Amino acid sequence: MDITFKKTDILKKHPEDSTLGFGTVFTDYMFNMDYNPQEGWHNPRIEPYGPIVMDPSTMVLHYGQAIFEGLKAYRTDSGDIQLFRPQDNLKRLNTSGHMLCMPELDEAFILEALIKLLKIEKGWVPGASGTSLYIRPTIIATDPYIGLRSSNTYRFFIILSPVGAYYPEGFNPVKIWVTTEYVRAVRGGVGQAKTAGNYAASLYATELAHKDGYTQVLWLDGVELKYVEEVGSMNIFFVIGDELLTPELNRSILSGVTRDSVIKLAKSWGVKVVERRISIDEIYAAHEKGELKEVFGSGTAAVISPVGKIKFNGREITIGDGSVGPLSAKLFKELMDIQYGKAEDRFNWVMPV
């Protein structure tokens, strides 16, 4: 398929790198493509960023049939632009789409479209330390129909946003709150998909956490409310003794690209990495014994987010001395250095644009 390009009449003013937050500024152009059963995916186009006009009965508005991904483009010291493991994000997008009954995308074609869009928008990739261009591919159901079924038509789009740090704290320890009253997902549901409904399910408990002074919610399993699963926007890791532990993928936890990168990096350094069920009681018991050395989250937005405090059943514990742990710091630096072209890409994760 040929990708058409429609030029905008008015270009936006680029923000200063120092003013960038997260997800509030968007670039001049977006990629769009449509699907129907007769033509399949068709009409791929890069056009000016703007509203998507839809009928009030459009199915995504009523039944939540929507999936998305998040990845970033980085500017190196030499001014080049590169992506980090984009093929893995597109593969996961199709995995999510399968669970939401959506038609499969040609991953190679979408990567080609993304690179074409980035070449047009390369001036939007910020260059200051810690900044990047966030990339949000999304698929939504577009049938105008009030009735519970999967849609027959879809819109795929990619929007771009220059961003700074995800958390106001920056690379400093955050505080997380463990809820035993609310759950994000259950095995057998769509917890492993990156779908809008999972995040909607997390909002209320997250608001409660914020009111209590905590940055994120640490979710427990939806059956026994006993086993640690993930944080609102991150997978979670624990350094206990000489092991790096993370919850095993169990169909209710998102298979994070950064999670996988952490595991591969840590193993390459000789760290013993264990993926298994971990109860919140085990975490608190390890703290009591002085064996809980570090806790950190991993995700595209924050990369590595150290955890300084955890609150569970009214009891707050401090991880170590409350500062960033050595493994968290080492992982953060190595991942950032690879993403920004400052370290050797031993795993072939980087793709130049």
N, C-alpha and C positions, 0 to 999 in steps of 0.2 A: 504493500500500500504506500502511496505517496502521501507525505505529510504537507499539507498546505500551510501557508503563513500569511496572516493578515496583520498589517502593520498598524500600530496605534497612532493616533493624531497627536496625542499629548503624552510626553514622558514624565514620570513622577520625579520629584526631587529625592535624591538618596539621603538617608539619615546619616549623621555622624556615627562612626563606629562606637564611640564612647556613650552614646545615648541608647544603644540597642537593648531592649528587653527580650521577651520571648513571645513570638506569635502575634504581634500586633501590627507589623508592617508587611506589606506584600508587594511583589515586584510588578513590572509592567505587563507581563504576559503569563498565560497559563496554557496547558495542553488539554484538549478535550477530544473525546471519542465516544461514539454511541454504539449501542447493540440492539438488534432485534432478531427474532428467529429467522427471518427471511434472508437478511444480509450478513448476519453475524456481526462481529466488531467492524465498524466502518466509519468513514468520514473523519480520519485523524487530522487534527488541526492545531496549530499554535495561533492563538488570537489574543487580543487585549484582555487582561484580567477584568472580570466583571461579574455581575449577578447571573445566577442560573434561574431562568424563569420556569416556574412549574405550576401545575394545576393544584388547587387546594386539596384535591383527593390523591395526589401523588403518593404512592405506597410507602416510600421511605419515611414520610412524615407521620405515618400511622402505625407502621409495623416494624420500623427500625432496621430494615434490611440495608445495612451499610457497613462497609469495611474500609480500613485505611492502613497506611504504613507511615513510618517516619524514618528518614535517613538524612544525611547531611553532605554538602559539598564544602571543601576546605581550600583555602588559599595558602600556598606554601610561601616560604621566604623569597623564593625566586619569582613569585607571581603566578605560578602555575596553579591550576585548579584540579582537584582530585576527589574521587568518591571512595567510600569505605564499605566494602562488601555489598554493593548494590544488588548483585544477583541473589543474595540470600534474602534480602527484603522482598524482592519481586516473587521469589519462590514462596515465601510465607504469605504474600498477598493472595496467591492462587490457593494456598492451603486454607486460608480464611474464607475465600470465595466458595470453595467446595462445601464448607460447612454451612454457608449461608445460601446454598443453591444458586450460585451465580456462575455465569459462563466463564470458562478459562481464558486468560489472556496469553498471548504469545510473548513470553518473557524477553526474548531477544529483541523483538520489535519495540516493546515498551522501553527497554534500556536504550535503544537507538533514539527513540523519541525524547527520552529524558536528556540524553547528551545533546541533542539538537537544541532543546529548550535552554539548557545550561549555557551553551555557546552563545545563544542570543542574549542571555541574561547575565553573562559573566561579570559585567560591571557591578552587579548587585552582590557578588560574593565579598564579604568584608575581609579586611586583612589584619585587624588588630588581634592581639593574643586572646584566645578563648572564644572568638566569634566564628560564625560559620553561616552557611545558607541552608536553612532547614527545608526539607523537601517532603511534601505531603501528597502521595498518591492515594486516590479515593475512588471507590465504586458505590453508587447509590441506585436503588430501584426506582424506576421512573414511570411505571404504569399508572394512569389515572384511574384508580379502582379502589373501592371500599369493600374489601373482602379478604379474608385471611388465606393467602396462598403466596407462593413465590412469584415475583414479577416476571414478565416476559421481555421487558425492555430495561436498559441500564445506561447510565452515564459514567464514564471513567474520566477522571481529571487529575491533573497534577498542578498544585500551586506551590509557590516558593516564598520563603520569608527569611530575610536576614535577621540573625538572632545573636544575643549575648548569652550570659549564663542563665540556665533554667531556674535555679533557685536563687533567691535574693542573698542567701548565705554564701553563695559561690562555693569554692572547694573548702568548705568548713563543715564540721559535723552537724547533722540535722537531728531533730527529735522525732521519734515515731511512736505511735499509739496503737496498741493491740486491742481490737474490739472482739468481744465474745457475744455480742448481740446481733451484729450484722455480718452478712457474707457477700462476697463479690461474685463467686461462681461455684458450681458444683461439678464433680466428675459426671460425664454424660451430657453436660450442657455445652455451651460454646466458650468456656473459659480460655481455651487454648487459641481461639480466634481473636484477631485484633478487630473487634466489631464494636460499634458505637454503644450497644446496650450494656456491655461490660463496664464501660466507663460511667454510664448513667447510673448503674447500680452502686457505684462507689461514691457518688457525690454526697449523699446525706451523712454517712459516717465520716467522710473527709471534713465536712463542715464542722461536725462535732469535735474532731481532732484539732482543727484550727482554733476553735473557741477555747480549747484547753491549752493552747500554746504549742501544739505539735504540728510538724510540717506535713506528715503523711500518715496513712493507716497501714499497719502491717496486718494483712489478712490471714486468718486461719482457715482450715478446710471447712467446707460447707456441710459436712456430715457429722463429725465428732467435735468440731470447734476445738481442736487439739493440736493439729499439725500446721506448722508455718507454711505458707504458700508464696505470696509475693507482696511487695509494697505497691501502692497505687499506680505508680508509673515506672516501677523498677523490679527486676529480680533481686533476690536478697542472698547475701553470703555471710558466713560466720567463720571466724578463725577460732577454733577450739583446740587447745593443745598444739600439736604440730600438724593439724589437718585444716584444710579449707573445705567447709561444708556448704552445700546449697541444696534446697529441696529438689527432688527428682521430678522430671516432667511427668505429669499424671493426667493429662487431658483437661485440667482446669487451670494450668499455669501457662503463661505465654512463653514460647520458646524464643528467648531473647537473642538477638544477634550479638549484642555486647556481652551477654551471659556466656555465650559460646566462646567469644574471644577471650574473656577472662579465664575460662577453664583451660583453653589451649595455651595461653601465655603462662599461667601458673604451672601447668604440667611441664612446660619446656624449661622452667627454672628449677625443677625438681621438687615442687610443692606437691604434697599428697592431697589430691582433690577427691572428695567423696560426694556423690549425688544420692541422696536417700531421704526418707521421711524424717523430719526433725520436729519434735514436739516443742511447744513453747515452754513447757516445764523443764525439758532438757536444757534449754538455753539458760533459764534462771538457775538451774542446778549447777551448770558450768560456771556461771558467774559467782555463785556461792563458793565454789572450790578454787576460784582464781584462775580458771582455765579459759574463760571467754576473753580473748585478747582483742579481737576486732569484729566489727559488724559494718558492712557496707552494701549499698545497692548498686546495680548496674543497669544502664539503659542508654539509648541514643541521645536523649536530651541532656542528661547530666554527665554521661559517661560513667564516672565512679562517684558515688555520693556517700561519704563516710557517715556513720550513725554514731552519735555521741550519747544518746539516752533512749531508753525504751520504757514505756509505761504499760503495765499489764495488771488488771484487777486492782487498780489503785496503788500499785507499787512501782516506783520508778527506779531503774538501775542506770548507773553510768558505766559506759564501756571503756575499760582501761582508765586513763586519767581524763577522758572526755575529749582528747585531741585526736588528730588524724593518725591512724596506725601506719606502720612501715609498709605493710603489704598493700594497703589501700593507696598510699602515696606512690609506691613503685608502679602499680598497675595503672593508675591515672596518668602518670608521666609517660609510661611506655605507650599506652594507647593513644594519647594525644600526640606524642612524637611521631608515631606511625601515621596517624591521620593527617598531620600537617607536614609530612615529608621530612622530618628531622631524624628519623631512625630507620634502620634497615627493615624492609617489609619481608620478613622471613616466611610469612604464610601466604604471600600473594593476595593480600586483602585489598590493596589499593588499586584503583582504576583511574588513570588520567583522563581528563575531559578534553 
